[in-house]
Amino acid sequence: MEAALGASYASSWAHQQAITALGGRTPMEALEAGVDPQQVWRAVHAALDLPSRDR
């Protein structure tokens, strides 16, 4: 996320952006709830519509 959003904004985004694919949780909430980091990254990747090379 830092590569896509920058270090400062990535942290803020991860704490504030609820993602439907994560059950309406933010990436940080999902990680804290024990969701697999790869699943969180796939949801973030899709939400940010990042290029496939960033998977």
PyMOL Python script that loads the backbone (N, CA, C, O; Angstrom):
from pymol import cmd

cmd.read_pdbstr("""\
ATOM      1  N   MET A   1       0.818  -1.179   0.000  1.00  0.00           N
ATOM      2  CA  MET A   1       0.000   0.000   0.000  1.00  0.00           C
ATOM      3  C   MET A   1       0.865   1.247   0.000  1.00  0.00           C
ATOM      4  O   MET A   1       0.511   2.251  -0.618  1.00  0.00           O
ATOM      5  N   GLU A   2       1.982   1.190   0.681  1.00  0.00           N
ATOM      6  CA  GLU A   2       2.854   2.372   0.705  1.00  0.00           C
ATOM      7  C   GLU A   2       3.343   2.735  -0.692  1.00  0.00           C
ATOM      8  O   GLU A   2       3.455   3.917  -1.019  1.00  0.00           O
ATOM      9  N   ALA A   3       3.634   1.734  -1.518  1.00  0.00           N
ATOM     10  CA  ALA A   3       4.098   2.021  -2.873  1.00  0.00           C
ATOM     11  C   ALA A   3       2.995   2.693  -3.690  1.00  0.00           C
ATOM     12  O   ALA A   3       3.279   3.535  -4.543  1.00  0.00           O
ATOM     13  N   ALA A   4       1.752   2.329  -3.436  1.00  0.00           N
ATOM     14  CA  ALA A   4       0.635   2.886  -4.202  1.00  0.00           C
ATOM     15  C   ALA A   4       0.155   4.227  -3.654  1.00  0.00           C
ATOM     16  O   ALA A   4      -0.239   5.111  -4.415  1.00  0.00           O
ATOM     17  N   LEU A   5       0.190   4.374  -2.324  1.00  0.00           N
ATOM     18  CA  LEU A   5      -0.416   5.551  -1.692  1.00  0.00           C
ATOM     19  C   LEU A   5       0.573   6.481  -0.997  1.00  0.00           C
ATOM     20  O   LEU A   5       0.220   7.606  -0.643  1.00  0.00           O
ATOM     21  N   GLY A   6       1.786   6.032  -0.801  1.00  0.00           N
ATOM     22  CA  GLY A   6       2.740   6.802  -0.006  1.00  0.00           C
ATOM     23  C   GLY A   6       2.639   6.371   1.447  1.00  0.00           C
ATOM     24  O   GLY A   6       1.573   5.954   1.901  1.00  0.00           O
ATOM     25  N   ALA A   7       3.728   6.469   2.168  1.00  0.00           N
ATOM     26  CA  ALA A   7       3.787   5.947   3.537  1.00  0.00           C
ATOM     27  C   ALA A   7       2.765   6.577   4.465  1.00  0.00           C
ATOM     28  O   ALA A   7       2.086   5.861   5.201  1.00  0.00           O
ATOM     29  N   SER A   8       2.639   7.867   4.451  1.00  0.00           N
ATOM     30  CA  SER A   8       1.728   8.542   5.381  1.00  0.00           C
ATOM     31  C   SER A   8       0.274   8.228   5.084  1.00  0.00           C
ATOM     32  O   SER A   8      -0.495   7.904   5.989  1.00  0.00           O
ATOM     33  N   TYR A   9      -0.102   8.323   3.819  1.00  0.00           N
ATOM     34  CA  TYR A   9      -1.496   8.111   3.463  1.00  0.00           C
ATOM     35  C   TYR A   9      -1.892   6.641   3.574  1.00  0.00           C
ATOM     36  O   TYR A   9      -3.036   6.342   3.914  1.00  0.00           O
ATOM     37  N   ALA A  10      -0.983   5.728   3.298  1.00  0.00           N
ATOM     38  CA  ALA A  10      -1.288   4.299   3.370  1.00  0.00           C
ATOM     39  C   ALA A  10      -1.742   3.917   4.771  1.00  0.00           C
ATOM     40  O   ALA A  10      -2.716   3.180   4.926  1.00  0.00           O
ATOM     41  N   SER A  11      -1.062   4.398   5.769  1.00  0.00           N
ATOM     42  CA  SER A  11      -1.435   4.089   7.149  1.00  0.00           C
ATOM     43  C   SER A  11      -2.811   4.653   7.481  1.00  0.00           C
ATOM     44  O   SER A  11      -3.647   3.963   8.064  1.00  0.00           O
ATOM     45  N   SER A  12      -3.036   5.875   7.118  1.00  0.00           N
ATOM     46  CA  SER A  12      -4.337   6.504   7.358  1.00  0.00           C
ATOM     47  C   SER A  12      -5.439   5.749   6.631  1.00  0.00           C
ATOM     48  O   SER A  12      -6.485   5.459   7.213  1.00  0.00           O
ATOM     49  N   TRP A  13      -5.211   5.434   5.371  1.00  0.00           N
ATOM     50  CA  TRP A  13      -6.197   4.726   4.550  1.00  0.00           C
ATOM     51  C   TRP A  13      -6.537   3.378   5.170  1.00  0.00           C
ATOM     52  O   TRP A  13      -7.709   3.009   5.255  1.00  0.00           O
ATOM     53  N   ALA A  14      -5.514   2.638   5.605  1.00  0.00           N
ATOM     54  CA  ALA A  14      -5.712   1.304   6.169  1.00  0.00           C
ATOM     55  C   ALA A  14      -6.513   1.326   7.461  1.00  0.00           C
ATOM     56  O   ALA A  14      -7.144   0.331   7.818  1.00  0.00           O
ATOM     57  N   HIS A  15      -6.494   2.442   8.155  1.00  0.00           N
ATOM     58  CA  HIS A  15      -7.251   2.571   9.398  1.00  0.00           C
ATOM     59  C   HIS A  15      -8.656   3.134   9.181  1.00  0.00           C
ATOM     60  O   HIS A  15      -9.493   3.049  10.080  1.00  0.00           O
ATOM     61  N   GLN A  16      -8.929   3.705   8.013  1.00  0.00           N
ATOM     62  CA  GLN A  16     -10.200   4.394   7.813  1.00  0.00           C
ATOM     63  C   GLN A  16     -11.081   3.816   6.719  1.00  0.00           C
ATOM     64  O   GLN A  16     -12.298   3.990   6.771  1.00  0.00           O
ATOM     65  N   GLN A  17     -10.518   3.140   5.739  1.00  0.00           N
ATOM     66  CA  GLN A  17     -11.287   2.702   4.569  1.00  0.00           C
ATOM     67  C   GLN A  17     -11.920   1.334   4.808  1.00  0.00           C
ATOM     68  O   GLN A  17     -11.223   0.320   4.835  1.00  0.00           O
ATOM     69  N   ALA A  18     -13.231   1.309   4.979  1.00  0.00           N
ATOM     70  CA  ALA A  18     -13.939   0.040   5.119  1.00  0.00           C
ATOM     71  C   ALA A  18     -14.083  -0.595   3.735  1.00  0.00           C
ATOM     72  O   ALA A  18     -14.391   0.086   2.758  1.00  0.00           O
ATOM     73  N   ILE A  19     -13.860  -1.892   3.668  1.00  0.00           N
ATOM     74  CA  ILE A  19     -13.900  -2.612   2.402  1.00  0.00           C
ATOM     75  C   ILE A  19     -14.946  -3.719   2.509  1.00  0.00           C
ATOM     76  O   ILE A  19     -14.908  -4.540   3.426  1.00  0.00           O
ATOM     77  N   THR A  20     -15.863  -3.727   1.575  1.00  0.00           N
ATOM     78  CA  THR A  20     -16.944  -4.711   1.575  1.00  0.00           C
ATOM     79  C   THR A  20     -16.405  -6.136   1.592  1.00  0.00           C
ATOM     80  O   THR A  20     -16.921  -6.985   2.319  1.00  0.00           O
ATOM     81  N   ALA A  21     -15.377  -6.404   0.801  1.00  0.00           N
ATOM     82  CA  ALA A  21     -14.802  -7.747   0.718  1.00  0.00           C
ATOM     83  C   ALA A  21     -14.200  -8.210   2.049  1.00  0.00           C
ATOM     84  O   ALA A  21     -13.927  -9.396   2.231  1.00  0.00           O
ATOM     85  N   LEU A  22     -14.000  -7.289   2.956  1.00  0.00           N
ATOM     86  CA  LEU A  22     -13.472  -7.623   4.287  1.00  0.00           C
ATOM     87  C   LEU A  22     -14.583  -7.562   5.339  1.00  0.00           C
ATOM     88  O   LEU A  22     -14.320  -7.399   6.530  1.00  0.00           O
ATOM     89  N   GLY A  23     -15.814  -7.694   4.879  1.00  0.00           N
ATOM     90  CA  GLY A  23     -16.944  -7.666   5.807  1.00  0.00           C
ATOM     91  C   GLY A  23     -17.234  -6.283   6.340  1.00  0.00           C
ATOM     92  O   GLY A  23     -17.775  -6.135   7.436  1.00  0.00           O
ATOM     93  N   GLY A  24     -16.878  -5.271   5.576  1.00  0.00           N
ATOM     94  CA  GLY A  24     -17.106  -3.896   6.008  1.00  0.00           C
ATOM     95  C   GLY A  24     -16.065  -3.394   6.989  1.00  0.00           C
ATOM     96  O   GLY A  24     -16.213  -2.316   7.566  1.00  0.00           O
ATOM     97  N   ARG A  25     -15.015  -4.174   7.177  1.00  0.00           N
ATOM     98  CA  ARG A  25     -13.936  -3.760   8.084  1.00  0.00           C
ATOM     99  C   ARG A  25     -12.855  -3.017   7.317  1.00  0.00           C
ATOM    100  O   ARG A  25     -12.741  -3.133   6.096  1.00  0.00           O
ATOM    101  N   THR A  26     -12.075  -2.264   8.050  1.00  0.00           N
ATOM    102  CA  THR A  26     -10.888  -1.645   7.462  1.00  0.00           C
ATOM    103  C   THR A  26      -9.815  -2.725   7.345  1.00  0.00           C
ATOM    104  O   THR A  26      -9.918  -3.768   7.991  1.00  0.00           O
ATOM    105  N   PRO A  27      -8.794  -2.491   6.536  1.00  0.00           N
ATOM    106  CA  PRO A  27      -7.706  -3.475   6.483  1.00  0.00           C
ATOM    107  C   PRO A  27      -7.094  -3.747   7.864  1.00  0.00           C
ATOM    108  O   PRO A  27      -6.788  -4.894   8.188  1.00  0.00           O
ATOM    109  N   MET A  28      -6.919  -2.735   8.649  1.00  0.00           N
ATOM    110  CA  MET A  28      -6.334  -2.926   9.979  1.00  0.00           C
ATOM    111  C   MET A  28      -7.261  -3.735  10.883  1.00  0.00           C
ATOM    112  O   MET A  28      -6.798  -4.612  11.613  1.00  0.00           O
ATOM    113  N   GLU A  29      -8.555  -3.453  10.842  1.00  0.00           N
ATOM    114  CA  GLU A  29      -9.512  -4.227  11.639  1.00  0.00           C
ATOM    115  C   GLU A  29      -9.506  -5.692  11.217  1.00  0.00           C
ATOM    116  O   GLU A  29      -9.562  -6.592  12.054  1.00  0.00           O
ATOM    117  N   ALA A  30      -9.437  -5.916   9.913  1.00  0.00           N
ATOM    118  CA  ALA A  30      -9.418  -7.290   9.411  1.00  0.00           C
ATOM    119  C   ALA A  30      -8.171  -8.026   9.893  1.00  0.00           C
ATOM    120  O   ALA A  30      -8.254  -9.170  10.339  1.00  0.00           O
ATOM    121  N   LEU A  31      -7.022  -7.370   9.804  1.00  0.00           N
ATOM    122  CA  LEU A  31      -5.790  -8.005  10.281  1.00  0.00           C
ATOM    123  C   LEU A  31      -5.859  -8.286  11.778  1.00  0.00           C
ATOM    124  O   LEU A  31      -5.446  -9.353  12.234  1.00  0.00           O
ATOM    125  N   GLU A  32      -6.373  -7.343  12.527  1.00  0.00           N
ATOM    126  CA  GLU A  32      -6.491  -7.529  13.981  1.00  0.00           C
ATOM    127  C   GLU A  32      -7.472  -8.646  14.330  1.00  0.00           C
ATOM    128  O   GLU A  32      -7.350  -9.271  15.383  1.00  0.00           O
ATOM    129  N   ALA A  33      -8.445  -8.900  13.449  1.00  0.00           N
ATOM    130  CA  ALA A  33      -9.425  -9.967  13.671  1.00  0.00           C
ATOM    131  C   ALA A  33      -8.896 -11.331  13.226  1.00  0.00           C
ATOM    132  O   ALA A  33      -9.578 -12.346  13.376  1.00  0.00           O
ATOM    133  N   GLY A  34      -7.676 -11.351  12.677  1.00  0.00           N
ATOM    134  CA  GLY A  34      -7.060 -12.604  12.292  1.00  0.00           C
ATOM    135  C   GLY A  34      -7.278 -13.019  10.849  1.00  0.00           C
ATOM    136  O   GLY A  34      -6.995 -14.161  10.487  1.00  0.00           O
ATOM    137  N   VAL A  35      -7.777 -12.109  10.016  1.00  0.00           N
ATOM    138  CA  VAL A  35      -7.935 -12.416   8.601  1.00  0.00           C
ATOM    139  C   VAL A  35      -6.547 -12.579   7.987  1.00  0.00           C
ATOM    140  O   VAL A  35      -5.624 -11.825   8.295  1.00  0.00           O
ATOM    141  N   ASP A  36      -6.419 -13.570   7.119  1.00  0.00           N
ATOM    142  CA  ASP A  36      -5.147 -13.852   6.461  1.00  0.00           C
ATOM    143  C   ASP A  36      -4.648 -12.601   5.735  1.00  0.00           C
ATOM    144  O   ASP A  36      -5.401 -12.007   4.963  1.00  0.00           O
ATOM    145  N   PRO A  37      -3.405 -12.189   5.959  1.00  0.00           N
ATOM    146  CA  PRO A  37      -2.873 -10.995   5.294  1.00  0.00           C
ATOM    147  C   PRO A  37      -2.986 -11.036   3.775  1.00  0.00           C
ATOM    148  O   PRO A  37      -3.190  -9.996   3.149  1.00  0.00           O
ATOM    149  N   GLN A  38      -2.857 -12.220   3.167  1.00  0.00           N
ATOM    150  CA  GLN A  38      -3.004 -12.306   1.712  1.00  0.00           C
ATOM    151  C   GLN A  38      -4.426 -11.958   1.278  1.00  0.00           C
ATOM    152  O   GLN A  38      -4.623 -11.315   0.247  1.00  0.00           O
ATOM    153  N   GLN A  39      -5.410 -12.381   2.059  1.00  0.00           N
ATOM    154  CA  GLN A  39      -6.802 -12.046   1.757  1.00  0.00           C
ATOM    155  C   GLN A  39      -7.021 -10.537   1.893  1.00  0.00           C
ATOM    156  O   GLN A  39      -7.712  -9.929   1.076  1.00  0.00           O
ATOM    157  N   VAL A  40      -6.434  -9.946   2.919  1.00  0.00           N
ATOM    158  CA  VAL A  40      -6.549  -8.501   3.113  1.00  0.00           C
ATOM    159  C   VAL A  40      -5.905  -7.780   1.936  1.00  0.00           C
ATOM    160  O   VAL A  40      -6.481  -6.831   1.403  1.00  0.00           O
ATOM    161  N   TRP A  41      -4.712  -8.220   1.523  1.00  0.00           N
ATOM    162  CA  TRP A  41      -4.044  -7.566   0.402  1.00  0.00           C
ATOM    163  C   TRP A  41      -4.860  -7.683  -0.877  1.00  0.00           C
ATOM    164  O   TRP A  41      -4.958  -6.714  -1.630  1.00  0.00           O
ATOM    165  N   ARG A  42      -5.453  -8.853  -1.141  1.00  0.00           N
ATOM    166  CA  ARG A  42      -6.284  -9.004  -2.342  1.00  0.00           C
ATOM    167  C   ARG A  42      -7.452  -8.026  -2.311  1.00  0.00           C
ATOM    168  O   ARG A  42      -7.790  -7.442  -3.340  1.00  0.00           O
ATOM    169  N   ALA A  43      -8.070  -7.839  -1.157  1.00  0.00           N
ATOM    170  CA  ALA A  43      -9.191  -6.902  -1.039  1.00  0.00           C
ATOM    171  C   ALA A  43      -8.714  -5.460  -1.228  1.00  0.00           C
ATOM    172  O   ALA A  43      -9.381  -4.668  -1.894  1.00  0.00           O
ATOM    173  N   VAL A  44      -7.569  -5.120  -0.648  1.00  0.00           N
ATOM    174  CA  VAL A  44      -7.000  -3.775  -0.808  1.00  0.00           C
ATOM    175  C   VAL A  44      -6.638  -3.546  -2.272  1.00  0.00           C
ATOM    176  O   VAL A  44      -6.937  -2.495  -2.839  1.00  0.00           O
ATOM    177  N   HIS A  45      -5.999  -4.528  -2.869  1.00  0.00           N
ATOM    178  CA  HIS A  45      -5.584  -4.439  -4.267  1.00  0.00           C
ATOM    179  C   HIS A  45      -6.789  -4.157  -5.162  1.00  0.00           C
ATOM    180  O   HIS A  45      -6.723  -3.307  -6.050  1.00  0.00           O
ATOM    181  N   ALA A  46      -7.881  -4.871  -4.927  1.00  0.00           N
ATOM    182  CA  ALA A  46      -9.093  -4.681  -5.730  1.00  0.00           C
ATOM    183  C   ALA A  46      -9.722  -3.318  -5.450  1.00  0.00           C
ATOM    184  O   ALA A  46     -10.160  -2.635  -6.376  1.00  0.00           O
ATOM    185  N   ALA A  47      -9.769  -2.920  -4.176  1.00  0.00           N
ATOM    186  CA  ALA A  47     -10.381  -1.639  -3.816  1.00  0.00           C
ATOM    187  C   ALA A  47      -9.632  -0.461  -4.425  1.00  0.00           C
ATOM    188  O   ALA A  47     -10.239   0.537  -4.814  1.00  0.00           O
ATOM    189  N   LEU A  48      -8.323  -0.581  -4.506  1.00  0.00           N
ATOM    190  CA  LEU A  48      -7.502   0.491  -5.070  1.00  0.00           C
ATOM    191  C   LEU A  48      -7.359   0.371  -6.589  1.00  0.00           C
ATOM    192  O   LEU A  48      -6.794   1.249  -7.241  1.00  0.00           O
ATOM    193  N   ASP A  49      -7.879  -0.727  -7.141  1.00  0.00           N
ATOM    194  CA  ASP A  49      -7.773  -0.991  -8.576  1.00  0.00           C
ATOM    195  C   ASP A  49      -6.328  -0.868  -9.058  1.00  0.00           C
ATOM    196  O   ASP A  49      -6.031  -0.190 -10.042  1.00  0.00           O
ATOM    197  N   LEU A  50      -5.442  -1.545  -8.331  1.00  0.00           N
ATOM    198  CA  LEU A  50      -4.026  -1.510  -8.660  1.00  0.00           C
ATOM    199  C   LEU A  50      -3.721  -2.433  -9.854  1.00  0.00           C
ATOM    200  O   LEU A  50      -4.461  -3.382 -10.109  1.00  0.00           O
ATOM    201  N   PRO A  51      -2.646  -2.153 -10.571  1.00  0.00           N
ATOM    202  CA  PRO A  51      -2.272  -3.009 -11.688  1.00  0.00           C
ATOM    203  C   PRO A  51      -1.924  -4.433 -11.215  1.00  0.00           C
ATOM    204  O   PRO A  51      -1.485  -4.632 -10.082  1.00  0.00           O
ATOM    205  N   SER A  52      -2.127  -5.399 -12.090  1.00  0.00           N
ATOM    206  CA  SER A  52      -1.884  -6.790 -11.723  1.00  0.00           C
ATOM    207  C   SER A  52      -0.443  -7.043 -11.294  1.00  0.00           C
ATOM    208  O   SER A  52      -0.187  -7.962 -10.516  1.00  0.00           O
ATOM    209  N   ARG A  53       0.494  -6.250 -11.783  1.00  0.00           N
ATOM    210  CA  ARG A  53       1.902  -6.450 -11.397  1.00  0.00           C
ATOM    211  C   ARG A  53       2.136  -6.187  -9.911  1.00  0.00           C
ATOM    212  O   ARG A  53       3.167  -6.588  -9.372  1.00  0.00           O
ATOM    213  N   ASP A  54       1.202  -5.523  -9.247  1.00  0.00           N
ATOM    214  CA  ASP A  54       1.348  -5.204  -7.820  1.00  0.00           C
ATOM    215  C   ASP A  54       0.732  -6.240  -6.892  1.00  0.00           C
ATOM    216  O   ASP A  54       0.642  -6.024  -5.684  1.00  0.00           O
ATOM    217  N   ARG A  55       0.307  -7.374  -7.463  1.00  0.00           N
ATOM    218  CA  ARG A  55      -0.332  -8.394  -6.611  1.00  0.00           C
ATOM    219  C   ARG A  55       0.624  -9.011  -5.694  1.00  0.00           C
ATOM    220  O   ARG A  55       0.253  -9.885  -4.911  1.00  0.00           O
TER     221      ARG A  55
END
""", "prot")
cmd.dss("prot")
cmd.show_as("cartoon", "prot")
cmd.util.cbc("prot")
cmd.orient("prot")
